[in-house]
Amino acid sequence: MSPAVFGHGHLRLYLLFVLDERPMHGYEIIQALSDRFGGTYVPSAGTIYPRLAKLETEGLVTKESDGRKSVYAITDAGRAELNDRRDELEGIENGIGDSVRRLADEVRASVSEAMTSLRAELAAGREAGAASSATASSAARDAAREAHEAVRDATTSLHSTLHESRSDARAQVQRAEVLLAEFRQDVRTELRSAAARGAELESAVDELESRLSRLRADVLGLVR
């Protein structure tokens, strides 16, 4: 198992550092962190949103609605904590550099292993092809070569299509995670606020359950 990217409490501080640049949506925060790691690490919505909620509770960030999205911004108290821990932040930045190198090494090792396996398979295929062609006619050899090239081209095209499809699918899954996390956080905050005021919540929760049940069925019907 790879070591943790952030030490205990460091992600919290780094979120303040990211938001000190400008207010951001949750997805923008995730992208900003991914960019700092050169794409080798992408934090999940389940990692980011609970920490943002805690920072908001502590008065270090604010959250405002912007249409369907929530915008997070650092507060004066958040900047004060950030300034008090600047030395610690420098250590985190150095640690990120080490993490990027480690993650990149893991990616290179994985790619190298895959290429080694692919070369072995191709070599085995060439040897098998050579043994067969020794007893084949010239026309058969030409046909086999053309078939091999057609398969190779089709495989290359398929791999490219699958890679693009998987990359887009991963991006859409991440987008869905952000939307779900924002929805959960917003609803939970409003329900807790209403409960603190002594509001009657049964009808609202019944409606929530009913609509979520229908939405779940609709969405799963689209992806299955």
C-alpha positions in Angstrom: 0.0 0.0 0.0 1.3 3.5 -0.9 2.0 5.8 2.0 -0.5 8.6 2.7 -0.2 11.7 0.4 -0.9 14.1 3.3 0.2 13.8 6.9 -2.3 14.2 9.8 -4.0 17.6 9.6 -2.0 18.7 6.5 -4.8 18.5 4.0 -6.9 20.8 6.2 -4.1 23.4 6.1 -3.5 22.9 2.4 -7.2 23.5 1.7 -6.9 26.9 3.4 -3.8 27.6 1.2 -5.7 26.7 -2.0 -8.7 28.9 -1.0 -6.4 31.8 -0.1 -5.8 32.2 -3.9 -9.5 32.7 -4.6 -13.0 31.4 -3.8 -13.7 28.1 -5.5 -16.4 25.5 -6.1 -15.7 22.0 -4.7 -14.8 20.6 -8.1 -12.3 23.5 -8.7 -10.7 22.7 -5.3 -10.3 19.1 -6.3 -8.8 20.1 -9.7 -6.5 22.6 -8.1 -5.1 19.8 -5.8 -4.8 17.5 -8.8 -2.9 20.2 -10.8 -0.4 20.6 -7.9 0.3 16.9 -8.1 0.7 16.9 -11.9 -2.4 14.7 -12.2 -0.8 11.8 -10.2 -3.2 12.3 -7.3 -6.8 13.3 -7.4 -8.6 13.5 -4.0 -12.1 12.1 -3.9 -15.1 14.2 -3.0 -15.5 12.0 0.1 -12.1 13.2 1.2 -12.5 16.9 0.5 -16.1 17.8 1.5 -16.0 16.6 5.1 -12.9 18.7 5.7 -14.5 21.7 4.1 -17.6 21.2 6.3 -15.4 21.1 9.4 -13.5 24.2 8.3 -16.8 26.0 7.8 -18.0 24.9 11.3 -14.8 26.3 12.8 -15.3 29.6 10.9 -12.2 29.3 8.8 -14.1 29.1 5.5 -17.6 30.2 4.3 -19.9 28.5 1.8 -22.3 30.4 -0.4 -24.7 29.1 -3.0 -24.0 29.9 -6.6 -26.9 28.4 -8.6 -26.5 24.6 -8.2 -23.0 24.8 -6.8 -21.5 26.0 -3.6 -18.6 28.4 -3.5 -16.1 28.1 -0.7 -14.0 31.1 0.5 -11.4 31.6 3.2 -12.3 33.9 6.1 -10.1 36.3 8.1 -9.8 33.7 10.8 -8.7 31.1 8.1 -6.0 33.5 6.8 -4.8 34.1 10.4 -4.4 30.3 10.9 -2.7 30.0 7.5 -0.2 32.8 8.4 0.5 31.3 11.8 1.4 28.0 10.2 3.4 29.2 7.2 6.5 27.3 8.3 4.5 24.1 8.5 3.0 24.9 5.0 6.5 25.0 3.5 7.1 21.5 4.8 3.9 20.3 3.3 4.9 21.8 -0.1 8.2 19.9 0.1 6.3 16.8 1.0 4.1 17.2 -2.0 7.1 17.3 -4.2 8.3 14.0 -2.7 4.8 12.5 -3.2 4.6 13.6 -6.8 8.0 11.9 -7.5 6.9 8.8 -5.7 3.5 8.6 -7.5 5.2 9.2 -10.8 7.7 6.4 -10.1 4.8 4.1 -9.4 3.1 5.1 -12.6 6.3 4.5 -14.6 6.8 1.2 -13.0 3.3 0.1 -13.8 3.7 1.2 -17.5 7.1 -0.5 -17.7 5.6 -3.7 -16.4 2.7 -3.5 -18.9 5.1 -2.8 -21.8 7.3 -5.8 -20.8 4.3 -8.1 -20.8 3.2 -6.7 -24.1 6.6 -7.2 -25.7 6.7 -10.8 -24.5 3.2 -11.5 -26.0 4.2 -9.9 -29.3 7.5 -11.9 -29.4 5.5 -15.1 -28.8 3.1 -14.2 -31.5 6.0 -13.5 -34.0 7.6 -16.9 -33.2 4.3 -18.7 -33.7 3.8 -16.8 -37.0 7.3 -17.7 -38.2 6.8 -21.4 -37.5 3.5 -21.4 -39.4 4.8 -19.5 -42.4 7.6 -22.0 -42.9 5.1 -24.4 -44.4 2.8 -21.9 -46.0 2.7 -20.7 -49.5 3.7 -17.1 -50.5 0.0 -16.2 -50.9 -0.8 -17.6 -47.5 2.0 -15.6 -45.9 0.8 -12.4 -47.6 -2.8 -13.1 -46.3 -1.5 -13.8 -42.8 0.5 -10.6 -42.8 -2.4 -8.5 -44.0 -4.7 -10.1 -41.4 -2.1 -9.5 -38.6 -1.8 -5.8 -39.7 -5.6 -5.5 -39.7 -5.9 -7.0 -36.2 -3.1 -4.7 -35.0 -4.7 -1.6 -36.4 -8.1 -2.6 -35.0 -6.5 -3.4 -31.6 -4.8 0.0 -31.6 -8.0 1.8 -32.5 -9.9 -0.1 -29.8 -7.3 0.6 -27.1 -7.4 4.3 -28.0 -11.2 4.4 -27.9 -11.3 2.5 -24.6 -8.7 4.8 -23.1 -10.7 7.9 -24.2 -13.9 6.4 -23.0 -12.5 5.4 -19.6 -10.9 8.8 -19.1 -14.2 10.5 -19.8 -16.1 8.0 -17.6 -13.7 8.7 -14.7 -14.3 12.4 -15.1 -18.0 11.9 -15.1 -17.9 9.7 -12.0 -15.8 12.4 -10.2 -18.3 15.0 -11.3 -21.2 12.9 -9.9 -19.3 12.4 -6.6 -18.9 16.2 -6.3 -22.6 16.8 -7.0 -23.7 14.1 -4.5 -21.4 15.4 -1.8 -22.6 19.0 -2.3 -26.2 17.9 -2.2 -25.7 15.8 0.9 -23.8 18.6 2.7 -26.4 21.2 1.8 -29.4 19.1 2.8 -27.8 18.0 6.1 -26.9 21.6 7.0 -30.5 22.8 6.3 -32.1 19.9 8.2 -29.9 20.4 11.2 -30.7 24.1 11.2 -34.4 23.5 10.9 -34.2 20.9 13.7 -32.4 23.4 16.0 -35.4 25.8 15.4 -37.8 23.1 16.4 -39.3 22.8 12.9 -41.5 19.8 11.9 -39.4 17.7 9.5 -41.4 14.5 8.9 -43.1 15.7 5.7 -39.9 17.2 4.3 -38.0 14.0 4.9 -40.8 11.9 3.5 -40.7 14.0 0.3 -36.9 13.7 0.2 -37.2 9.9 0.4 -39.8 9.8 -2.3 -38.0 12.0 -4.7 -34.6 10.3 -4.1 -36.2 6.9 -4.7 -37.5 8.1 -8.1 -34.3 9.8 -9.0 -32.3 6.7 -8.1 -34.4 4.5 -10.3 -34.2 7.0 -13.2 -30.4 7.4 -13.0 -29.7 3.7 -12.6 -31.9 3.0 -15.6 -29.7 5.3 -17.7 -26.4 3.7 -16.7 -27.4 0.1 -16.8 
